[in-house]
């Protein structure tokens, strides 16, 4: 898992931190139009029991869902309000269109019930959980947890979640569609458990530590100890800060007051670059 710099978090966090967000955007207009169109076509397909109208309704929903996101990114109109509007609109479209699929293929109702339950309840709650963090939409959930993002909101995951069960239902493959729906539900349960345990990495050091992996955590701890020692030296309490860092801190800055060469090196280290500090501290402690 790769490390994440502060620059990776800046744009989405800044957009999410705005106190006011526009509602009347082109992206929201596209979301509203495609939702109304898909719902009208879906209800008409149910009334007429027309498979052709149902297919057109699904295409309207899917193409519109891709288009509103593309417009938001192209025109820099991504907002948290727009993200919630898109999430709710997706569920409204799916609820109506799945009813049309049940009428069209009644024998495939078990797979459709499982799919509708996980998409309307589990997936909806998980997707809205992005509001716990200062990110603009689930498309930026990799800033919180890359694994959860990869399994839920990456492009392949979105395609499978929205299209997978429907394609197998239309093909008449009940057991395959049911297996895919159950697998999706299992992923959502695991995601809910992981998201509930997730916390926001608040500082650059915490973000780097989260994404450094096991191999780099010792170097990061040593680097953080060196930074504390440098800050303590400024206020005349180097010994206290070094001791508070534990044995690793002692090895990282041992003899910092006596060894002038190491003292000069510690002063030259930038406080923000925790990873760089860790590497240098490890090299000087050998």
N, C-alpha and C positions, 0 to 999 in steps of 0.2 A: 504494500500500500504506500503510495507516494506521499512525500511531505507536502504540506500546503503553506504557501506564504501568505502574508497579510494582503498582498495585492489580489490574490485569488478571491478574497472575501469582500473586497471594497465595493464593487459596483452593485451587487445584489443587496448588500447590507445597507448601503446608502439609500437605494431606492426604497427598501422596506422601512427605513427609518423616517421617511417623510411624514409630516403631520397631516398633510392634505394630499389627496389623490384625485385626479380627474375621473369622472364616471362616463362622460360623453366622449368616448374615444372611438376611433374607427374599429379597433379590435373588438370592443364590446358590441358595436353595431353588427359586426359580422357574426358574433356569437348569438345575438338575439335573432337575427334573420335566419340563420341556419337552424336554430332551435325551433322557431315557429314553423318553418317550412317542413322540417322532419316530423314534427308532431302532427301537422295537418295531413301530410302524406301517410303517416302511420295510422292515424284514425280512419282515413279513407280506405286504406288497405284492409283494415279490420272489418269495416262495414261491408265492403264489396268482396271480402275474402279473396283478395287479389295478391298473388305472389309477386307479380311484376311491380305493382305499386309498393309493396313491402321492400323489394330490392332497391327501388329508387329512393325510398325513404332512408334506408341504411346508407346508401352512397351519399345522400345529402348530409347525413349526420357525420359520417367519417371524413368526407372531404372538407366540410365546414369546420370540423374540429381541428384539422391540420391547418386550414387557412387562417383561422383567427389567431392561432399561436404565431404563425409566420408573420402576419400583419403586425402583431404586438411587438415582436422582436425587430422587425424592419423599421418601424416608425418609432421605436423606443417608447412604447406605450404599455410596458408591462407594469401592472399594479396588483396589489393584493386583492383589491375589490374585483378586478377582472379575473383573477385566478379563481376566486370563490364562485363568481358568476359562471365561469366555464365548468367548474366541477358540478355545480347544481344542475346546469343545463344538460350535461352528459347523462346524469341520472334520470332526468325527466325523459329524455329521448329513449334511453335504454328500457325504461319501464313500459312505455307504450309499444315499442317495437318488439320486445320480447313477448308481449301478449299476442301480437300478430303472429310471431313464430309458433307459439303454442297452438293457435287456431289452425295454422298451416300444417304443422307436424305434431298432432296431439300425442303420438306415442313417444315423443322425445321430451316430454315435460319434466322427467326427473333431472336431466342435465340442465335444463333451463331454469328450474327452481333453484338448484345449487348455485348456478351462475348469478342469477338475479339477487339471491341473498347475500353472496359475498361482495358483489359489486355495489349494491345499494346500501349495505350496512357496513361491512368490514372495510372495504376499499374506500368508501366515502369518509369514514372516520379517520382512517390512516392518511388519506390525501389531505384532509383538512388539518392534520396535525402540524403541517408546516407553519401554522399560525403561532405555534409555541416559540418559534425562533425568528430572529430578524432577517428573514429571507423573503423574497418577493413572490415565490411560487414553488410548487414541488419540483419544478425543473432545476432548481438550485439546491435540492436536498443533499447533493454530494458534499456540500459545505458542512453538513452535520454528520452524515454517515454515508460513505461511498458504497458500502455493500447494500444497504437498504435502497439507495438510489438505483443501483444497477439492476436489482431484482424487481423494481416497481415502476420507475419513471424514466429509465433509459428508453431509447427508441425501440429496440427489440421487445422489451418488457411491455411497453404500451401497446405495440402491435398484437402481441399474443393475448394480452388482457382484454382488448376490445374486439378482436376479430376471431381468435382461436375457436372458442366454443360455437360461435355463430356459423363459421365455415363448416365445421363437422356436423352441426345440426342440419344445415341445408343439404349436406351430402348424405344425410340419413344414417350416419354412423353413431348410433346411440351410445355404445360403450366407450368409444373413443372420446366423444363429447363429454360424457360423464366423468371419465378419467381426467380429462383436461380441467374440467370445472372443479373437481375435488383437489387437484394439484394446485390450482389457483387459490382455493380457499385455504389450503395448508400454508402456502406462502404468505397469505394475508395474516393468518394467525401468528406465524413466526415474526412477521414484520411488526405487528401490533406489540408483541412482547418486547422486541428490540427497541422500538420507538419509545415505549414507556420508560425504558431504562436509559435513554439517550439524554445527554446534557450538552449545552452549547459550550464549545471551547472559547473562553472569553479573551484570553491574551494570546499573542503570537507564540509564546513559549508553550502554552497548553495545546494550541493547535498543532504545533510542530511535534510535540510529544505524542499526541494522539495518532498522527500519521507517520511517525518515524519507524514503528515496528519494534520488535524486541531487541534487535541488534543495536539500535541507536539510542535506546533509553538510558543506558549507563552513561554514554557520552553527554547526553542532554542533562542528566543529573549533575555530572561534574561541571558542565558549563554553567548551570544555574548557580552552583556553589561559588564558582569564580566570580560571577556577576555580583552575588551578595557580598562577597569579600571586598570587591572593588567599591561597592556602595558604602559598606561599613568603614572602609579606609577613609573615605571622604569625611565621615563624621567622627573619626577617631575611635571606632569600636570594631576594628578588624577582627580582634581575637574572639569577640562574642559571636559575630556573624559566622566565622569559620567553624567554631565549635557547634553552632546550631545546625550546620549542614550535615553533621554526622561524619563517619569515617571517610566517605567519599570526598567530602569537602576538605577534610584534612589532607588527604593525598593530593587533591587538586591544587591547593595553595599552601602546602607545607613550607614553612620558612619564608612566607611572603614578605615579612618585615626585614629578614636578614639577607635574603638573596635579592640583590638589587636588579640583577638581570631579569629574574622572574617578575619582580615588581614592575619594571618598565613594560614587560610584555602584557601583564594584566591590565595596566592602564591603557594600553593601545587597543585592547579588545573592545569592539562595539557592543553595547549592552543589549541591543535589539536582536542581534544575530546570534541566537542561542545555539543553533547547530554549529556555527563556526567556532564559538567559544568552547563548546564541548569537545570538538576535535582538537583544538589547541591545548586545552586543559589535560586531555588524555595523553597527548604527546609529551608535555612537560612533566607529567607525574611518573613517567617510566624511569 
